[in-house]
Amino acid sequence: MKNELVLKELSTAEVKERLDAERAQLQKMILNHAISPLENPNKIKESRKTIARCLTELRAREIAEQNA
């Protein structure tokens, strides 16, 4: 819930930057987890959810822009 509020306050460029950073972090976590198990594998799940939230926010802004 808190994460969603933060995304709405960011500009579109900042959301895209965060999306790129989250994707890079997810890739690193997946590779590290394949080599040796992560201490908390739920972080992978949380990272995927954050990426989905970013994509959802970008899509909502795109739709709002088209309707305006």
LUMBA-295607 format. One record per residue: y, z, x of N, C-alpha, C in turn. Coordinates in nm, 3 decimals. Each point is the difference from the previous one (the first is absolute). Last residue first. Layout:
ATOM     n.y     n.z     n.x    ca.y    ca.z    ca.x     c.y     c.z     c.x
ATOM       Y       Z       X       Y       Z       X       Y       Z       X
...
END
This chain:
ATOM     n.y     n.z     n.x    ca.y    ca.z    ca.x     c.y     c.z     c.x
ATOM   1.236  -2.188  -0.728   0.147   0.025   0.000   0.079  -0.128   0.003
ATOM  -0.485   0.027   0.028   0.049   0.025  -0.137   0.150   0.020  -0.006
ATOM  -0.224  -0.059   0.419  -0.019  -0.122  -0.080   0.057   0.017  -0.140
ATOM  -0.004   0.371   0.290   0.095  -0.099   0.049  -0.008  -0.129  -0.081
ATOM  -0.311   0.344  -0.078   0.132   0.041  -0.051   0.106  -0.101   0.043
ATOM  -0.433  -0.062   0.168   0.003  -0.027  -0.144   0.136   0.036  -0.058
ATOM  -0.074   0.107   0.449  -0.001  -0.146  -0.014   0.010  -0.037  -0.148
ATOM  -0.050   0.452   0.112   0.135  -0.047   0.033   0.012  -0.151  -0.018
ATOM  -0.422   0.193  -0.054   0.087   0.045  -0.110   0.144  -0.046   0.025
ATOM  -0.315  -0.076   0.341  -0.026  -0.088  -0.115   0.091   0.037  -0.117
ATOM   0.009   0.276   0.379   0.057  -0.131   0.032  -0.016  -0.097  -0.117
ATOM  -0.204   0.421  -0.037   0.146   0.013  -0.006   0.068  -0.134   0.031
ATOM  -0.466   0.024   0.044   0.037   0.014  -0.141   0.151   0.008  -0.014
ATOM  -0.182   0.001   0.433  -0.014  -0.132  -0.062   0.041   0.003  -0.146
ATOM  -0.010   0.409   0.228   0.106  -0.086   0.054  -0.004  -0.138  -0.064
ATOM  -0.345   0.299  -0.105   0.126   0.044  -0.061   0.116  -0.086   0.048
ATOM  -0.422  -0.071   0.195   0.001  -0.047  -0.139   0.130   0.039  -0.070
ATOM  -0.074   0.166   0.431   0.022  -0.145   0.007   0.009  -0.057  -0.142
ATOM  -0.116   0.447   0.038   0.141  -0.018   0.035   0.035  -0.148   0.007
ATOM  -0.450   0.117  -0.066   0.079   0.030  -0.120   0.149  -0.019   0.027
ATOM  -0.298  -0.041   0.361  -0.019  -0.111  -0.093   0.083   0.019  -0.126
ATOM  -0.009   0.352   0.306   0.077  -0.112   0.055  -0.012  -0.123  -0.091
ATOM  -0.259   0.381  -0.099   0.142   0.024  -0.029   0.086  -0.115   0.050
ATOM  -0.458  -0.011   0.106   0.018  -0.016  -0.144   0.147   0.016  -0.039
ATOM  -0.120   0.093   0.440  -0.015  -0.144  -0.024   0.027  -0.030  -0.147
ATOM  -0.019   0.446   0.135   0.128  -0.060   0.038  -0.004  -0.151  -0.020
ATOM  -0.382   0.287  -0.051   0.078  -0.021  -0.122   0.137  -0.060   0.031
ATOM  -0.324   0.144   0.336  -0.010  -0.139  -0.045   0.075  -0.028  -0.130
ATOM   0.036   0.361   0.411   0.018   0.002  -0.144  -0.003  -0.145  -0.052
ATOM  -0.107   0.074   0.447  -0.009   0.140  -0.041   0.012   0.010  -0.152
ATOM  -0.202  -0.449   0.209   0.128   0.070  -0.008  -0.023   0.144  -0.045
ATOM  -0.371  -0.305   0.273   0.048   0.045  -0.132   0.133   0.076   0.008
ATOM  -0.127  -0.390   0.341  -0.039   0.141  -0.013   0.060   0.053  -0.129
ATOM  -0.013  -0.468   0.062  -0.043   0.042   0.133  -0.049   0.144  -0.002
ATOM   0.182  -0.192  -0.390  -0.122  -0.074   0.032  -0.057   0.045   0.135
ATOM   0.414   0.169  -0.149  -0.108   0.060  -0.077  -0.133  -0.071   0.029
ATOM   0.398  -0.168   0.189  -0.034   0.128   0.062  -0.118   0.065  -0.072
ATOM   0.172  -0.396  -0.185  -0.063  -0.027   0.130  -0.043   0.130   0.067
ATOM   0.240   0.039  -0.399  -0.131  -0.060  -0.028  -0.074  -0.027   0.131
ATOM   0.444   0.156   0.024  -0.090   0.105  -0.046  -0.140  -0.055  -0.024
ATOM   0.343  -0.302   0.118  -0.034   0.087   0.112  -0.100   0.106  -0.042
ATOM   0.170  -0.281  -0.335  -0.087  -0.076   0.090  -0.044   0.088   0.118
ATOM   0.317   0.181  -0.295  -0.132  -0.009  -0.064  -0.098  -0.073   0.091
ATOM   0.450   0.018   0.132  -0.063   0.131   0.015  -0.141  -0.001  -0.060
ATOM   0.266  -0.381  -0.058  -0.037   0.013   0.141  -0.074   0.132   0.023
ATOM   0.177  -0.072  -0.426  -0.111  -0.092   0.024  -0.049   0.010   0.145
ATOM   0.383   0.244  -0.124  -0.121   0.058  -0.061  -0.121  -0.090   0.025
ATOM   0.422  -0.156   0.140  -0.042   0.114   0.082  -0.129   0.061  -0.054
ATOM   0.202  -0.347  -0.248  -0.054  -0.051   0.126  -0.052   0.114   0.088
ATOM   0.219   0.122  -0.396  -0.126  -0.067  -0.031  -0.066  -0.053   0.128
ATOM   0.432   0.179   0.030  -0.099   0.107  -0.018  -0.137  -0.059  -0.030
ATOM   0.359  -0.296   0.027  -0.028   0.058   0.132  -0.107   0.107  -0.009
ATOM   0.156  -0.185  -0.401  -0.081  -0.098   0.073  -0.035   0.052   0.139
ATOM   0.291   0.256  -0.259  -0.134   0.006  -0.059  -0.092  -0.097   0.073
ATOM   0.452  -0.007   0.117  -0.064   0.123   0.050  -0.141   0.014  -0.057
ATOM   0.266  -0.355  -0.154  -0.034  -0.022   0.140  -0.072   0.121   0.059
ATOM   0.172   0.030  -0.439  -0.116  -0.090   0.005  -0.045  -0.023   0.144
ATOM   0.242   0.461  -0.093   0.036  -0.140  -0.025  -0.126  -0.085   0.014
ATOM  -0.030   0.521  -0.160   0.014  -0.086   0.117   0.044  -0.141  -0.040
ATOM  -0.108   0.354  -0.314   0.131   0.022   0.060   0.024  -0.092   0.120
ATOM  -0.416   0.013  -0.236   0.102  -0.055  -0.090   0.140   0.015   0.058
ATOM  -0.376   0.188   0.226  -0.002  -0.146   0.006   0.109  -0.062  -0.087
ATOM  -0.070   0.469  -0.010   0.059  -0.041   0.126   0.008  -0.151   0.009
ATOM  -0.219   0.193  -0.366   0.143   0.021  -0.009   0.070  -0.045   0.127
ATOM  -0.470  -0.006  -0.011   0.055  -0.104  -0.085   0.151   0.012  -0.011
ATOM  -0.242   0.336   0.228   0.004  -0.123   0.077   0.062  -0.114  -0.080
ATOM  -0.088   0.416  -0.205   0.115   0.009   0.088   0.018  -0.130   0.078
ATOM  -0.381   0.034  -0.270   0.118   0.000  -0.082   0.125   0.000   0.087
END
